Amino acid sequence: MKFLVINGVNLNMTGRREEGVYGSESLDDINRQIAAFCKKNGDEVEFYQSNVEGELCSKIQSCIDGQYDGVVLNAGAFTHYSYALHDAIRCISTPVVEVHMSNVHAREEFRHRSVISPACKGVIAGFGKNSYILALESFKL
């Protein structure tokens, strides 16, 4: 299988910000572990990160031709207000799983609502970096 892992706003600062929430490993460290997991299982994975909403929409839209079996999306704070990301997900037939490293429901009230969830196959939250692995596994169910 071939996957795309997309990380949104501020995820490039993982390992440097709120270590109690996101851990001390960098996004590159986490991506290397995801890549190793995929390789071990005979899967391919590509990574993309941007702090720009429109760039994330364009990357999602680029999946319209079915070159991926699944997209794992951690949109960061865009999760809570980006109807543009919601609409971009709806543009493609490739399944998208929304991911959060933290348990967003145990955090600030504004994080409890996702506007992208209705467009996604499912949501995985609260398992740290393992949320990405669980999302990848969900495509095989």
N, C-alpha and C positions, 0 to 999 in steps of 0.2 A: 504494500500500500504506500501511497505517497501523501504526505501531510504538509500543511503550511501552518506555522505558528506565528501569529501576529500579536505583537505587544504594542500597546498604545502609550498615551501620555504619561510621562514620568517613570515608566518602567525601566528606562535606561539608567535611572538612579538607584535601582535595586542594589542593596548591599551598602549604600551610602545614606539612605534615608530611612527613618523609622525601623531600625533593625529589629525591634520588638514585634513589629507587625510583619515585615517582609523578609527578615533574616539577614545574615551578613554576607551571603554569596552574591556576586554580581550577576547581572542578566547573562553575560557571556558564560559564566560558570554554569548557570542553570541550563542554558542552551546546549552546552557541551554534554551535560548529563542526559538531556533529552535526546540528543543525537546518538549518544552511546546506547541508550535504551532502544531507539528505533533500529539502529544497526544490528543489535543483538537479535531483534525480532524480524530481521529481513525487510524492514521498512525504510523509506526515504523520508527526509524531513528538510524543509527549508524554513528560514527565519526571517522575519521582517519586524522592524520597530520604527515608529515615528511618533513625534509629539504633535503632528499636524493632522487635524481631523480629515481634511480633504485628501491627503496622501493615503490615509488608512482606507477611506472610501474607495479610492482608485485601486488600491491593492486588492481589496475584497472584490471589486468589479472585475479585476483581471482573472478571477477564478471562474468566470462565466462559461468557459469552454470545457470544464470538467477535468482539467489536468491534475486535480487533487482529489483524493478520496474523502478528505475532510479538512476543515479549517478549525484551529484552536485559536480563540480570540480572547485576549485579556485587554480590554479597551481602557482600563484604568478609569479615571473619573469621567471619561466620555460615556461610560456605561449609563450614567444617571441622567443624561440630558441630550444625547446625540441621536436625534431622529434621523439625521443623515446616515449614520452607521446602520441604524435599523433598516432604512430603505435600501442601502447598498446590500445588506445581507439578503433582503427579499428579492433582489435582482438576480441572484444566482441560485442554481439548484444544488450546488455542493453543500452538504450539511456543515453547519457551524456550531461549535460548542463554546459557550461563554465560560470563561475561567476567571477565578479570583484566588489569589494566594491566601488572603485573609477571609475570615468569616464576616462578610459585609453586614450580616444581620446582627452582629455583636458590636458593631461600630456606630458611628454617628448616624442619626436618623436619615439624613439625605442619601446615605449609601444603601438604604434598605430597598430602594426602588430602582429597577433596571428598565430602561426603555428599549433595550436591545433583546431582552429575554424572549419576548413574543415571536421574534424572528428566528430564534435559535432552536436547534434540536434539543438542547438541554443546557443545564447550568451546573458547574462544579465549583464549590467555594470552600475555603477554610482548611485546606490540606497543605498549605505552603507550596513549595515547588512541586510537590507530588500531585497537585491539582492538574498540572499539565499532563502528567503520565496517565492519570485517571481519565482525562479527556481523550487522550489517544486510544486508550483501551476501549472507551465507549463506542468507538467507530467499528469495533470488531464484534459487538454484541448483536 
